[in-house]
Each structure stands twice: as C-alpha cells, then as structure tokens.
Amino acid sequence: MRTSRTHHTSPTELRKRAWRSLIDGLAVHADDEDPAVRALAARDPKVPPAAVEGLTRDPDPAVRAAFARHPSLPPSRLAELLDDEELVHHAAANPALPAPAFRALVSTCAGSDDGE
C-alpha cells in the first residue's frame, strides 16, 4: 500500500531555495568578459580565495567593489583594502572583517569627526 504525504513548502522557502540554486555556480563566471557578470559572480560564496583576491584588482570598479566584500577574500588583501581610499567602504562591509580591524575603523571614524 502506498501512502502519499502532502508537503507544503512556503513561498518564502521556495524563493530562498531558488535563489540559492541560482547563486551556486556563479563562480564559473568570475572570468567572464562582461564586468557586470564578473561582479555578479561575487555573490557565489564558493569563488576560490585566489580568484577573489585577483578580482579586487579588476579593471572595473564595480567588480573590485563586489569582491572587496566577498567573505573568501584573504585576510592580507582585506587589510590592504582597508587602506585603499576607493575600496575601504566595501572592505569594511566584508563579513570576514576581524573584530580588531572593525574596532580600529570605528575608532578612526570617531577620531576624524570634527564635531559638526
């Protein structure tokens, strides 16, 4: 005898699953000739760290910014980007930013406030 189960998945869960399936595999586009496609590849957490590091030096500013926020960015390159005027805001948003570096950024920002 076969029994059937009715399983209802919420629309929110279905959207989450669909989004995850779209994101998985974007890493293969990290070397695409189109900068918009390369920047989109930064949404894939599986981009190898060496590729992430290289893409923070991409000729396109949107690609550099996207990969400055990538959690697989090697710590040494992340530290360099914190001193890069163009990318510091993006690097500061990196979820892999170590707590001491975050505190130093906050301290620097607080120290540069001119009271206005």
C-alpha positions, 0 to 999 in steps of 0.5 A, spaced: 500 500 500 502 506 498 501 512 502 502 519 499 504 525 504 502 532 502 508 537 503 507 544 503 513 548 502 512 556 503 513 561 498 518 564 502 522 557 502 521 556 495 524 563 493 530 562 498 531 555 495 531 558 488 535 563 489 540 559 492 540 554 486 541 560 482 547 563 486 551 556 486 555 556 480 556 563 479 563 562 480 564 559 473 563 566 471 568 570 475 572 570 468 567 572 464 568 578 459 562 582 461 564 586 468 557 586 470 557 578 470 564 578 473 561 582 479 555 578 479 559 572 480 561 575 487 555 573 490 557 565 489 560 564 496 564 558 493 569 563 488 576 560 490 580 565 495 585 566 489 580 568 484 577 573 489 583 576 491 585 577 483 578 580 482 579 586 487 584 588 482 579 588 476 579 593 471 572 595 473 570 598 479 564 595 480 567 588 480 573 590 485 567 593 489 563 586 489 569 582 491 572 587 496 566 584 500 566 577 498 567 573 505 573 568 501 577 574 500 584 573 504 585 576 510 592 580 507 588 583 501 582 585 506 587 589 510 590 592 504 583 594 502 582 597 508 587 602 506 585 603 499 581 610 499 576 607 493 575 600 496 575 601 504 567 602 504 566 595 501 572 592 505 569 594 511 562 591 509 566 584 508 563 579 513 570 576 514 572 583 517 576 581 524 573 584 530 580 588 531 580 591 524 572 593 525 574 596 532 580 600 529 575 603 523 570 605 528 575 608 532 578 612 526 571 614 524 570 617 531 577 620 531 576 624 524 569 627 526 570 634 527 564 635 531 559 638 526 
